[in-house]
Structure formats: structure tokens, C-alpha cells
Amino acid sequence: MKRASLDLRAASSFSSARRGACRSWSDGMNTCTERMGILAKRNGTILIVLVLALAIMAAGCSGGQEGGQADGQAGPAAEPVTITFYLPYAGDTATFMEQYGNAIVKKFPHVTIKTVHPPDTNVAGHLANVLSSQEPIDIFLNGDTNHYRYITPFQYQYDLTAMIKTKGYDLSRLEPSTLEAVKALAPNGEIYALPLRMNVMSLLYNKDIFDKFGVPYPTDGMTWDEAYELAKRVTRKEGDTQYRGFITQSYSIAWQNQLSLGFADPKTDKPLFYTDERWAQVVQNINRFYEIPGNALVEGSFTGINNLFYKTKVAAMYAASIPGTAQEVNWDVVTLPEFSNLRGVGSQASLTLAYIVSNSKHKEQAFDIIAYMTSDEYQTEMAKKALGLPVIKTQSAKDAFGQDNPNLKGKNLKALTKNKPAAPFPQSPYQAITNNQLEKLWYQLGKGQLDVNTTLRMAQENALKEIEKLKASGQ
């Protein structure tokens, strides 16, 4: 890949002269050679001087040609610059530098990194304050599902298409689904960000429960039907403990659904739950697990469901993203079960994107940094720490996932990249509010208080009302 190098406008006039000489060198090689021969006959000293001069010109040529300089590195006279990252989560600069920033500074020693993040969960409120105070932001790291929450309301979007072309950035290195997901955020396929990392859903399982009941472990490549039959075998009650065969988060399974279904039509802003019959297939596929006696969805929150697997350890299988931190449960992982008519297709990827903010004063330098963050070198090191799956095609980077994370030692990590991520769906500004309506009702559905048809109809009606309210308020 021809990655971008930093702006060389601050390079010395001598370097410019060498590049000019370089053109003379390449254009007049034969003429120069002839003149050297003539001068050699006249004066050996002149010949020596010419040889030295031409050697300098040749060295300038090799350093100034496109792609000759090390990818992503600044020229020797690069001016110091501070690049500010916005992180839409409560965190600390030290952790960010350890995980991401130190490698950037090592590559670009003239860059100083500053981080800004909200003090609490009110990201939108914090961004409003940042905008009013004119506090600078250059690079915004944001989840793709939050594009219409944290980027467009503040007009932070900036199309990178022209810069990608002039910098010679090779988009073909990226996993196709990640680029499609970026383009799905724009009305005309603009590229507002480069993907940084991704996560996919897989099937975690508690080895101790399967051992306890003498049931074979789940395997890679299972269909949903096979997972359903397996769930029935490990949904049991022993004493006061009810073991649950299968759980998942309705929010995640909807956002990352394998059928690439959107929540709202981006052209009409109408919800799709009741008008696209494939939603019934997605919802019924999951709800049948909750219809297994003893496996009803009793919980009513993300944390409550999560705790079934990690805390109380009563859930045998959990469709989710893998944890990168140490867990008390004895777990392993296989591929997310597949629809029988979509073999080899996993969940849609959940992406973290690196945006260059529209009012950044350092767009050139910021682009070089995010371009470097998608390099083989950077993606491989990030994967080793299990900070996210690589967004590039390079197999060695994928194979490196989790190598330096002791919490993942011995896990079946290849399951994360065996399946092709499902294609992303076209985004609507009202995706989040629309999905929220389905999520609320899915808890009631899982408890047996609603049927699938009623759930989808109510989600459709409730979402339409919320969208109309937002439009009426000018949002």
C-alpha cells in the first residue's frame, strides 16, 4: 500500500533544490554522461567534483520520489504539532497512550497527543460544551452506531474522499464490509472516517455446564437449528439452580443481525419492523430459545443478562462479543450460529471509526495518523493486545489477535475471523430511536408476555411516533 506521508512543506530549500536536480538528472542522464567524458579528458579534478555532485543529486532523487520515503514518516524539518483525540467515554490519557498513542508518537515524534473525553455518560452534553468553548478536536474515535448521535448533530463530519486520492491511500487493503459500513453512514457514499477496529458476535459457552451434564461442546459452523437443539439439552434445573441454555442481548443481535436488516428506511424514515417480513425471521429465531421451558427471559436489562454468564454462571451459551479482560467463568468460543440459507455469514461488525473533525486545523497531519493506524504494523500490534479485530485483509494481522493478551490464552480465537461479516445496512438518522422501541418490547416478548407479530407491530407504531416527535422538534 502507498500510505500517506506527512506534509513536507517545511522541508528545507536544499531538499527542494535536490528534487529539482533530480528531474534534471532523470531527464538528461545521457547528456550528463557525455559531458563527464569530455571534462574527464580536460581536467580530472572537475570530474571528481561532478561525480560527487551527481551522487548527491541521485541521493536526493531516491529520497524524493513518491513512495521512496518511509511510509507515514515526517520529513526532517516537520514542525511540532498537537493532535487532539476525542474519546466518547470516560477514561484517562495514560490508558489511551499505552493502548494506542505511544505507537503513534513513536512513528511521528514531532506529534504531541492530547485527549478529551466526557466526565460522565452525557456525551452529547459534553460535546455541546466543547463546541461552544471552541476547544479543538482533530480526531474523533466513535462507534459506527453513534454516528447520528455524536457526529452529525455537531456537524463534525468531513469527507475524506479527496484526501484519500491525493495521499494515495489504498482503500482496497480494508475489509470490504468495513468500508461499506463507513459509506452506509453518508447519503452519497462519502467517506467520513477510516475504520480503526471491529468486533463481531460469536457464541461463548461455559465449559463447566457442558461437562456437568455430559453434553458435547458447541462447534464452529453450527446452524441456529443445531444451537437450539443443544440449548434444550443444557437447560436444566438442579436443586435451586436453573441453568439456562442460551442467552443474548436483543440490542446487539438486532444491530448486528446476519440478514443485514436496517431499522428504518433511510429514504422514507419509516420503521421496517412490520413491513419487512425478514424481521419476523430474526426475532422468532431468537425467541424460540426463550420458549424452552426454564429458559424464559426473566431479566430486563443488559447487565442482568450479562451477569447470567459471567457472574452467576448459569448460562450455558451466550451470543455476544468476547471479553478481553479476565473472567471467572471457564469459557471458550465458537462461531456465531448461522442461518441454514446463509452459511459462512457471521454477524455484522461493530466498528470503531476514526473521524477527522470538520473544524480541525491539522487535517493533513490527522489523516497521516489515522492512515498509519490502519497499517499492517499498527493493526497487528493492536490485534495482539485484543483491542479489536483488524479492519484490514492481511491474514497475519488477523492471526495475531490475542497473542499478547494472557486472558485469551488457549481460546478458540480463530472462530472470530472464520465467517464473513454480514453486509452493513444503510443507516438512517433515526436508527437508534427505532431500535430502542424493539429492544424495550423484546424483554416482554422473551418473558412470554407478547407474541412475535404483536411485538413487531407495536415496535413499528412506537418508533413511528418517536420519529414524528423528533421531526416536529426539528431534529
Buried (B, 14 or more C-beta within 10 A) or exposed (E): BEBBBBBBEEBEEEBEEBBEBBEEBEEEEEEBEEEBEEBBEEEEEEBEEBEEEBEBBBEBBEBBEEEEBEBBBBBEEBEEBEBBBBBBEEEEBEEBBEBBBEBBBEBBEBBEBBBBBBEEEEBBEBBEEBBEEEEBBBBBBBBBBBBBBBBBBBEBBBBBEEBBEEBBBEBEBBBEBBBBBBBBBBEEEBBBBBBBBBBBBBBBBBEEBBEBBEBEBBBBBBBBBBBBEBBBBBBBEEEEEBBBBBBBBBBBBBBBBBBBBBBBBBEEBBBBBBEBEEBBBBBBBBBBBBEBEEBBBBBEEEEBBBBBBBBEBBBBBBBBBBBBEEBEBEBBBBBBBBBEEBEEBBBBBBBBBBBBBBBBEBBBBBBBBBBBBBBBBBBBBBBBBBBBBBBBBBEEBBBBBBBEBEEBEEBBBEBBBBBEBBBBBBBBBBBBBBBBBBBBBBBBBBBEEBEBEEBBBBBBBBBBEBBEEBEEEEE
